[in-house]
Amino acid sequence: MTAATSPSSSSTTAPISLSGLASGLDTASIISGLVAAESAPLTAMQTQQTTLNSAVSELSTLGTQLASLSTAASALSSLTTVGSFTASSSSSAIVAQTSGATQVGSLASSQRTYSASFSSESDALNMNGSFTIQVGSGAATTINVGTGDSLDSIAAKINASTPGVNASIFYDGSNYRILINGLNTGASNAITFTESGTSLDLNGTGATASSGNTVQQATDASVTIDGFTATRPTNQITGVIPGVTLALTQPTSSPVTIQVASDPGTLNTNVQAVVSAYNQVISTIHADAGYGTTAANNQNLAGDATLRSITQQLASTVAGVFGSGSTQTLADVGITLQSDGTLAVDTTKLDAAFTNNPTAVESLFARSPLSSTGGAMATLSSLANSFAAPTTGLLAVESQGFTEQATQLNQSITNEQAHITQYQANLQAEFNAMETSYSANQTILSELNQMSAASSSSSSSG
């Protein structure tokens, strides 16, 4: 919302004048008074332009406040953000991180495979061949091994070319092995080896002390809830209990109890934010357009139809029916309209409503994921956002009208300033001419008087 810039009033410098020295008149004051009277239309236009620009600025401020209201209401507009819950676990093996009874669980793991053992990590192994490494369903990587390669050089080749794994050298105090670690947990990240011409025994089963062996398979995490087993590729179990993330820290063999309870504190804070933002909008509209016995702070917005429409639509929304049963309106949970159009919240009533029936409060506030309508807070957020839309919102349209009016005044102000400048110059020229003429007449009169006096003197002496 850009206000037009008004041209500055031009102060004219009057031509050099006699300033009434000849006539005795205060011509400077006379000219100043005449110019001031002639400037009345210019002053009125400049005042009008200032108030138009001020109206644009005030509408911009209101738009910012409506955007803040939209943001605050948006925090309560979806089912996943309305409810606030706390969760606790009876065992550190399963950490309930937030919003039943959970039984045995096993952790997700990544694969760890050891090669056969060798006496040196740096001596050539005298192998000539290759082996492939495939992680899950990904493309297999071929590692070529020459007669001069050692455990160190083979591990380096693996690290340089194979994504999803890390190779290192393991030393047990007597012998060395290549240890290949999978970097990701979950059964889908199992590692498959195929050897051709090498004897690293990457598919070994640990049958002998020097054999290769996969000591840990890549597995999914699993948790059994009410007899049903849920699996995930990581140790963060989500979606099993709505709104709750279960962090598995160790396997369990006995049941773990997860308790989930409503926590109205966060909800209360979010509702207070909506109420504060809403009341700021109403207070600004009252100041701009006038309310009761208080006059509008800008004559262009006095009783403004757009501002009245905004307050009416906001009030209609917060008083609307969005729920069911005993929780149909915001007033049913303690959020009520006051006589001056602002909102108030009864926190005790809100806390009780959410504690007793959180689902009903969620349905009242929020909009279902597949719906484009419903939900008091979702509707309020959308409405406030539409008012403040940069080019299509009610405020933007009205602001553009004021801006255009202010811009149109620019040329009129410029023309009027030019007229006043010329008018002052004309007055100054006329008064200068009058003074000059008066001075000349006074000189002639003086000469005539002198001639008359001389003639009288001559007659007397004769």
VODRENBA-826722 format. One record per atom (N, C-alpha, C): x, y, z. Coordinates in steps of 0.02 Angstrom, whole numbers, plus 50000, padded with zeros to 5 digits. Layout:
N
XYZ...
This chain:
462
500424994250000500005000050000500455006150000500525009549940500995015049934500625021649929500775026049974500445032549973500785037049923500365041449892500655046249845501055051449883501565053949852501985059049883501745065949862501555070049909501305076649893501875081349880501785085649828502315090649815502365095349874502965097449888503055102049944502825108949924502565112749971502335119549957502935123749937502855127249881503425131449859503385138249891503925140549920503955147249948504285151749898503935156849876504205161249823504575167049854505095169149820505485174949841505255181049802504965185949836504685191749802505245195849770505085198949713505585203449683505755209149730506335212249720506525217949762506015223649752505765226249808505255231449804505435237249849505045242549841505145248449882504835247649951504405242649959504105240950023503755246950055503425250950013503025256450041503435262450063504065262750043504485268350066504235274950039503955274549979503705280649949503005282449973502565277249973501865278549991501735278350065502185274950101502075274050173501645267950189501405264450136501015258350146501465252350161501215247450203501585241250217501415236250161501705237250103501535233250045501705225850055502245224350093502435217350105501875213650142501595216850192501055213650230500425212950188500295218150146499705217850103499765212050054500355211350023500465205749975500415199050010500715198550070500695192250108499975190250123499565195050143498865193550158498475191350098498585194850041498245193049980498445186049955499095184549960499335177949939499045172449985499025173750050498745168850097498015167350080497635172650065496925171650047496865167649982497295169149934497275165649870497505158349877497895156849929498175150049939497695145349975497115147649995496655143250033496495136749995496345136949930496205130649894496815125949894497425128949887498025124749888498115121349955498015125050009498085122150076497575116550086496965117550061496455112350068496655106050031496925106849971497135100949932497705097249967498195101049993498755097950027498525094150090498055097050126497785093750186497425087350166497035087750111496675081850087497155076350067497695078150033498185073050013498525069850073498675073850124498985071150185498535066050219497895067550223497435062850255497345056550213497365057150147497325051250104497935046750115498525049750116499135045850128499125042550197498855046150247498805043450314498325037550315497775037950278497305032450275497625026250245498035027150193498395021450163498855018250215499205022350253499665019750304499285015950358498705018550379498315015250431498025008550406497825008350343497575002050314498144996950310498744999250296499314994750294499444991650362499404995850414499494993250482498964988050499498344989450480497804984750493497924978250455498174978750394498324972650355498844968350390499354971450419499854967650456499554964150516499104967650550498784964650609498314958850590497974959450533497554953950510497974947950490498554949150461499004943650445499234940050508499364943950561499554940950625498984936750654498374939250647497794935450670497734928850631497844929150566497814923150525498334917950548498934920350563499464915850585499284912650652499034916750698498854914050765498294908950759497784910350719497234905650711497454899350674497934900150629498184894350590498494889050635498774891250693499084886550739498564881950771497924883550763497384879450791496914877050737497154877050675496704875750619496704868550594497174864350617497184857350596497144852750657496884846850645496784842050700497444840250734497984840550698498634838650727498934844150770498684850350763498984855750802498544858250858497904856450859497464858850912497624855450978497624848850977497724845051039498424845451065498484846051129499134845851162499114840251214499594835751210499584829951254500274828751285500274825251341500894822951371500884815351372501464812351362501504805051361502064802851408501954797351443502454794651488502524787251477503114784551494503254777451484503484774451550503304768151559503504764751620504204761851616504534762451558505204759751550505624764251506506274764851522506724768851480506874765351414506664759151407506774755551344506354758351288505784761351306505344764551257505184771551284505444776551250505324783451272504754786351232504214788251266503644791351233503784798851230503904801351171504144808251164503584813351164502974811451147502404815951152501784812251129501334816551125500684814351103500754809551045498694766651318498874760751279499414756751312499414753351296499914748851325500354746151269500994746951274501454744451224501814738351254501844732951215502144726851240502864726351215503104720251203503804719151187504014722851124504644724951122504894728451064505604726451048505794726850984506484725450964506734731350922507394732350924507684738150893507834737050819507824742650781508074742450713508834742250716509144738850669509874738350669510134738750598510784740350594511124740350530511584734250528511784732150468512174726050461512914727250478513214722150511513934722250524514224715450502514694715850455515004709750428515764710150435516064704650460516794704150466517054699350413517634700950386517964696350339518324690850378518634686250342519074681350373519664685050404520034681850448520584685150483521234684250444521684689250451522334689050417522854691650467523484689850454524014691550502524254698750496524094702050440524344708850430523794713050396523794719350413523324723850379523624727150318524304727150314524634730850260524994726450210525094719950226525434715450178524964713650121525284712450061524884710350003524564703550018523934702749997523554696550009523634691549953523944693649897524034689249839523384686349814522854690449815522204688449787522124691949720521804688549674521674691449608520954689849590520524694749596519814693649582519414699849598518794698749619518364704449636517794702049681517454706849711516834705249747516364711149739515714709749747515214715049740514874716249808514664722449817514284724349877513634727649853513074724949875512424727649858512044729249922511824735449929511424737549987510694737549968510304733249998509594732849983509484731349910509034735249879508884734249809509284738949764509794742249794510194746849755510664743249707511014747149667511484744349618512084741349654512324735749629512914732549659513544736249638514014736849685514664739949671515194734549669515604734649617516134729649609516794732349635517114728449678517774730249705518284725549675518734728149633519254723949602519854723349648520114717149655520674715849701521254712849661521834716049667522434713549634522894710049683523414706849658523854702949701524224707249752524304713649736524664718049783524224721449834523564720249832523114723549879523164720349949523114724849999523104722650069522414724050097522304722250160521664723850193521554731450193522074735250206522014742550207521784745250139522094742950086521924745650019521224743449998521024737450017520344735149999519824739250036519964740550100519494744650139519434751650108519994754350086519984761050055519574760949991519644755649950519244755049888518494754849904518314751249957517604750749976517344757649994517714761150036517484767750059517444772850002517874772049952517894776849897517334775749846517044769749844516594768249789515914765649809515794763949871515174760549890514754764849936514194767449913513754771349958513384766850007513234769550065512824765850113513214761250159513894760850151514284756550195514924760250215515244757750267515884760250288516334754350305516954754550281517424749050294517984751550339518184747250386518734748950431519104742450447519674743250480520074737350499519964735950573519814729650587519704727450657520304723050677520594724450735521174720550760520994717750828521024711250834520824708050897521414706750944521994709350926522604708250966523074703450934522804699350887523224694450853523154694950777522544695750755522394695650683521974701750664521934702750597521584708450569521014706150525520484710050523519914708750480519654715350451519324714850395518944720550370518244720250402518034725850432517364726450460516964731050414516414728450387515984732450343515334733850381515224740350393514624742650429514124745650381513494743550386512964747050350512834753750385512694758850347512594765550376511864766850394511404762650371510694763750383510374757550412509904758750459509544753150490508964751150445508674745250462508084742850427508244737150380507764732450375507864726550334507984728250261507724733950238507814735850168508524737950153508944738550204509644740450194510124734650207509874728550201510304722550208510844722650153511444720250171512014720350124512144713350098512214712850031512354706449999513044706549967513434701249979514114700749952514154694949902514524695949848514654690649800515404690749784515774685449802516494685249790516664681049728517154683549691517374679949631518144680349628518474674949648519204674749646519524677449708519134679849758519424682349820519234677549876519584677849931519454673449987519384677450052518974682650049518854686750109518314683550154517944678850126517434675150164516904679950192516674684650150516184689550172515494686550184515384680550158514754677050171514844671450223515394671950261515534666750310515034666750367515024661250403514544660450459514904659950526515554661250525515924660750587516044653550610516054648950562516124641850580516794640450615517304644250598517954643350631518174650150658518704650050697518944656250728519194661250677519404658850619519674663350568519164664950513518574662050518518064663050466517784670150468517504672150410517124678350409516434677150441516094682650457515444681650491515054688250490514404687850477513954693550486513664693050556513904697250600513714696750670513054700250685512844704750639512194708150650511874709450582511264706950574510894708150513510544715050516510394717750458510004723950455509274722150467508984724850519508294723150537507884729350551507224728550547506764733850565506644733750640506464739550666506214739850735505504737150736505314733950790504624731450795504374732450866503734733750870503414734550935502724731250930502544727850983501904724350984501434728151030500874730451001500374734251039499704730551034499454728651092498814724951095498814718951049499384715651043499424709551003499594710750931499624716950909499784718450840500504721150836500884718550787501584720450780501654725850727501984731250746502134736750700502874737050689503094738050628503814738450613503974745050579504594747350589504854753350557505594752250544505864755550493506584754650478507044758150527506784762650568507194766050618506904764750687507254767150738507024766150807506544771650831506314775850784505794780750799505144778050771504694775850815504064772950795503524778350797503274780150738502744785250735502124782250702501554785250716500934783250684500594777250714500904774150764500584768350796500074770750847500294775150891499834778650936499774785750909499184788050889499114794650858499444800150899499884803850866500214809550899500784807850944500964801350949501494799250995502074796250955502684798250972503284795250943503604790950997503704784650981504024779951027504754779151006505214781151048505924780451034506184774151069506354769151030506584762751058507334763351074507514761851135508214762451156508534755651169508134750551183508394743751194507824738751187507994732551170507464727451165507144726251233506504724351231506154722751292505814715951285505734712651341505394706151341504764706351384504664711851419504064712551461503694718851440503034719251452502624724951429502854731551459502784736751419502924743651440502274747551433502084751251483501464755051481501594762251460501234764551409501274771451385500614774851405500664780251441500074784051461500064790751425499504792351394499414798551357498854802451390498994808751409498494812951442498454819751408497854822651407497774829251377498134834451419498414839451386498774844851419498494851451392498024854451428497694860551402498134866751404498714866451435499134872351442499324875451376499574871451329499784874051264499184876551225498634872951228498024875251194497814882051220497844882851286497654889151317498094894851291498734893551287499204898651262499054900651190498904895651148498754897051078498094900851070497604899151111496964902751109497064910051130497464911051183497594917851205497924921951150498354918851111498684922351056498174924551003497684920150989497154921950941496744927750968496544927351031496124932551061496494939251061497124939351078497514945551078497564948551008497704944350958497764946750889497094949350864496554945750881495884947850860495714954650890495834955450954495664961750988496084967550963496694966250942497104971550914496804974050848496554969450808496224971350745495604975650759495184973450806494574977150821494744984050849495234984550892495424991050921495664995850867496044993350820496294997450765495724999950721495254995550706494684997550665494275002750700494165001950765493785006950804494135013750802494795013750808495165020050807495145023250737495195019150685495205021750616494525024350594494005020450608493335022150583492905025850633493125026050695492715029050748492265023850779492145024650844491715019750879491385023250938490715022550942490355025850997490445033350993490655036251048490745043551050491455045651030491875040751013492555042350992492585043550917492825049250897492855050950826493405047050791493325046150726493835042850686494475046950685495045043650685495675047350683495865049450613495455047550563495565049650494494885050450461494755056450435494095057950407493935053550347494435051150311494305046950253494065039950273494185038050336493985031350360493395031650407493135037550420492575038250467491975034350442491745029650483491175025450464491285021350402491915019850386492095016450324491735009750316491425008850257491025002750244491454996550243492064997050216492514991250213492694988950283492864993650326493054991850395492464989050432491864991850421491264988950453491144981850430491254980650365491154973950338491644968950369492264971050379492764966650410492554964750481492354969650521492154968050590491544963550591491064964750546490464960650544490614953350525491054952450475491224945650454491634942050507492084945650540492464942450594492004940350650491544944750670491084943150724490634937250705490404937150643489974931650620490344924950623490984925150607491384918950608491464916350679491674920650725491804918350793491154916350830490584918650804489944916850835489614910950798489934908550745489634903250705489634896450737489254891950708489204884950731489674880650690490154877650723490644873450690490704866450721490424865550781490464859050814489784855850819489714851350866489084847750875488974846450949488364844350965488194842651034488254848651079488614847751134488694853251183489294857651166489634856151111490214860151091490114862451019489624866851010489464869150943489814875550924489904880050972490194886650957490794887951002491164893150986491734895051027491504897151097490904900051102490644901951168490554895951213490424890151183490324884051223490964881851258491544884251234492174882451266492494888551299492114893951307492354899651346492624905451306492554905451239492804910951198492194914951174492094920951202491474924651190491604931651163491114934151123491124940951098490874945651152491224951351160491014956451207490594961751170490274966151208489834971151179490204975951132490854976851142491234981351099491554977851039491384971451030491634967750972492274964050984492584964751043493204961151058493034954251086493544950051094493454943351121493724942851192493424938451231493674936751297493684929151303494124926451344494164919251352494134917451426493714912651441493654909851508494104903651509494714904451536495194898951533494964892851572494604893951626494354888151665493884884051623493434887351588492954883751546493294880351488493794883751459494164880751403494544874551425494894875051482495274869351508494814863451521494244864751552493774859351568493514856051506493344860051455493074857251393493584852751359494224854851358494724850851325494904844651365494924845351430495084839551472494534834251468493904836451468493344831751467493224828651399493334832551346493194829851279493654833251227494284831451226494754834751179494554833951106494254828251089494054827151019493544832250997493064833851041492544838751024492844845651013493334847551055493654854051048494064854250983494404848850968494784848450906494324849350846493744846050847493274846450791492984853450785492894856950841492634863750840493144868550810493764867850829494284872550806494534870950736494664864650722495064862650665494644860250606494974860050549494674857750487494964850950469494524846550446494744839850426495234840350368495734835850364496254836350314495994836550242495454833150227495204832650159494644837750145494534842350191493984847050183494254854150171493864858050135494044865050123493614869850164493174867050204492744871150247492734868250317492434872150364492364869650432492944871750477492824871150541493334872850590493334880250604493164882350665493124889450681493784893050670494334890150695494974893450689495244893150617495114887650583495314887150513494954892350471494304893150484493904898150447494134905250464494254906550527494484913150548495164914850516495604909950513496264911050483496194912650409495784908950374495684910050302495364916950289494874918750331494534925150322495014930950333495394930850387495864936250401496394936750346496604931050321497104930950267496824934050203496184932650189495874935450129495814943050133495654945650192495604952950200496284956250187496824952950208497494956050204497864954150141497544950550094497884948450033498174954449997498804954149973499164960049948498824963849891498504960449844498204964049787497454963249782497184957749809496474956349800496064957349864496384958249921496024958949983495644965549987495144965750031494744971750040495174977850055495674976850099496104982550118496524984950059496774980350020497194982249962496784986149911496174983949899495744987449850495584994549873495394995249938495235001849963495855006249965496415003449986497035007249989497235009849920497135005749869497295007849801496875013749780496235013749800495795019449785496055025849816496255025549880496525031449913497175033749880497585029049861498225030649829498115034249762497625031849725497475034949660497215042049670496795043149721496545049849735497125054549754497575052049796498145056149816498595057749757498675052949712499085054049653498775059249607498115058749598497765063649556497825070749582497865071449648497935078049678498615081249663499115077049647499785079749636499785085149582499465083749524499475088549469499095094849487498525093949522498135099749542498545104149590498895100949636499305104649684499865108249648500175104849600500725107949562500465114049523499885113249491499605118849453499425124649499499135123149557498935128449603499545132049632500075128249645500695131449669500975136149617500945134149554501195138549500500765144849496500105144049504499655149849503499815154649560499925151949620500065156149678500725159849668501215156449642501865159649628501795165549580501415164349526501315169649477500895175349505500395173549545499965178549576500385183149621500825180149661501245184149705501715188649666501985185849612502445189949570502075195749539501445194449517501045199849486500895205349538500705203149598500575208049650501185212349665501755208949670502375212549686502535217549632502435215449569502575219949513502115226049514501465224749528500975230249530501145235149586501295232649644501465237149700502115240949687502595237449655503215240849638503085246649589502655245249539502475250449491502125256249525501675254449572501315259749608501795264049648502265260849682502755264549722503185269049678503385266249621503795270249575503415276249549502785274949530502355280349505502235285649559502095283149618501965287749674502585292049688503165288849686503785292449699503905297749646503775295849583503865300749528503395306649536502765305149553502275310549563502485315149620502755312049672502975316049729503545320649709503975318249665504535322249642504295328149601503805326749555503515332249513503175337349557502795334649606502435339249651502925343649690503465340649710503975344449747504275349849703504405348149641504695352949595504215358749581503575356749574503065361949562503015366649622503045363749681503015367849742503605372549745504185369849726504785374049727504725379749676504455378049617504365383149565503865388449588503335386149621502815390849645503105395449699503495392449742503805396349796504285401549767504655399549716505135404149685504785409849650504225408149619503835413249583503545418249632503295415749688503005420249739503545424849767504135422149777504695426149805504885431549757504895429949691505085434649641504585440349636503955438749642503435443749638503475448549697503615446049755503655450049815504245454949811504795452549784505385456949782505305462349729504885461249677504785466149625504325471549648
